[in-house]
Amino acid sequence: MSSFIIGSATEKARRLRRFDPIGLNRTLHGYYYIAHYFPLRAQDEITAGGADKLLAKVDVSQGFEAYIHFPFCEVICSFCHFMKELGGASLGEKENDILGAVEKEIEMYAARLGTINAHSLQLGGGTPSLMSNAGLKRILGVVNKHFRFDANAEKKIELFPKRYDARELREKLAILKDHGFTDIVIDLESGNP
């Protein structure tokens, strides 16, 4: 078990401050991002009618913590228990299908709730950094059309540590910057063979 998760809050904060000089600063309240979605085994299937009943109960004045799931990975990590599958050679077709489904879902929420006020956005997965740059622009365009973010909203994406084509990575980072992303989450376990 990591020594960073054992001990009092004061001791944890002291350990976390060791990362400040290299620019990896975290706060204890900033570790909530995984709470945006539940493990697959904790999710139940829902019908369109069930979704309508749930949406009727939503208090839109409180705003939302938004999470978009991209369920494709280059490798299946042993520690991950979330919905995912290997992207493989046909990722382009699969990406198009999942982005189309996400677009429809966002448009459904917007049709029922109006503009979606959000406190944060997490692009998770799976490995959303495997998404093509065109796909990333596409989904962020839909998000920008239907969401209004707080001025200090955190926008995060999970990035799998691998070798990227330098030009493609620079373009991906520019897209994220242009859309106000504040954090890149790199799961350190992903880099452990």
Order of alpha helices (4+ residues) and beta strands (2+ residues): alpha-alpha-beta-beta-beta-alpha-beta-alpha-beta-alpha-beta
